[in-house]
Amino acid sequence: MLIASIIFTLILTAILGYIGKLKINNSKDFINANNKLGLIGVTSMLMGVIIGGASTVGTSQMAYKHGISAIWFILGVSISSVLLGLIYSKQVDKKNFSTLPQVIGNTYGEKSRTASSVLLSLGMFIHITGQVLACTALFTAIFGVDSKITSFIVVLLLVFYIVFGGFWGSTLVGAMKTVLLYGTSIICGLILIFKLNAPKEIATFFPKNPWFNLFSDGVFQDLACCFSTIVGILSTQTYFQAIMSGKNSKISKYSSFIVAFLVFPVGLVCTFIGMYMRVHFPSISPKEAFPLFLINYLNPMLGGVSIATVLISSIATGAGLALGISTMFVKDIIPKFLKEKLDDKKEILFLRITIIIVGILTLFLVINNTESMILDWGFLSMIFRATPIFIPVIAALFMKNYVNCKAGLYSIIIGPLCSMLWILLGLDSVCSIYIGIFSNILVLFILSKKFNKTNTITRNINN
């Protein structure tokens, strides 16, 4: 019954993803549903891509190892959902941009647009790895299949979900995922409280420190987890793309607020699942805490649907990220190499080819890192998404008259380089986000002031 319900739910989801193909008439439909989505559509897409394996399996894994401080990741997701609506929804009515690198290119020039597109794609690619690892943990826990085989299956599903239906397929899958995931979270929460008496068991079993200390790893580092999540999400093409799919700015804004309200309870339940499993199953692999809870404490049919829902969550998030990468390559990189504007048929072809290539590269990376921490990939990807993008984009949207084109390019490159250097020196990888962002600010505004002053002097001399 468990396996049958898993297979049925996955097949139903695959059908929904394929149905999205029927709505694809041009490349705009594939990329962002041609800005036609209403409140339910934008909410479904955002929920579909923002809550994945890192937020469910990864949060339970972190809670299993570190306790309540695992909540910082989902708290960052919730805050960033609000900010997505506040910062980017105003661009929906203007319809000037389909990618974040286009925002950058409009202010800092084409070189900056290309550089930011490549670096952002790298960061999103790293995050896909975390989603696939979360799915692999579920497959191995349930079926006992070799991790390499499960990785292949997961990547195949990820590509299948997005390569046919594009943005529309991801939206339809996201709608189903939202209903199932929220239903699963409510049921698991009720079981934890009323059937298992989990709050009391957890409170009596664990010492206050470090298990109930939100800053068990230090204030600086734990806040960095939340901060890196916020700026990473605000710097990710996929979430920007979801916001830009709305019919108007109000729909996109309210959708992001709804998602912020929905995601936090999911993370809270996953945190307590991880801690409860540590009490009763202290010898399991931490990444199996969440799936084993579903297997052991839900009836087989409901457990199967719940496990399939988490699989869908991870796959849908990974698929959305793959779509974001392909969108940037088709809009920001490939036309420069071909030196021609692509028509609709070519754009859709290149979008699908890029998605397949991303899937193959993801598979290669996953099979060589099967035992790594899922949230570690999430945090690492935030660094490479945020440091080249966040400050330059915010400055381009709100301080365009104060920044310099050349300074923008230097900021985009130096930010991630400083973060990488920090990590290579053996210092904390999570805190490296502070270094990268601080470097962005220094380089962008100090060099802007210098270059603008030089340009003014040169103009005066020429006059």
Beta strands, then each sheet from edge to edge (+ up, - down):
end
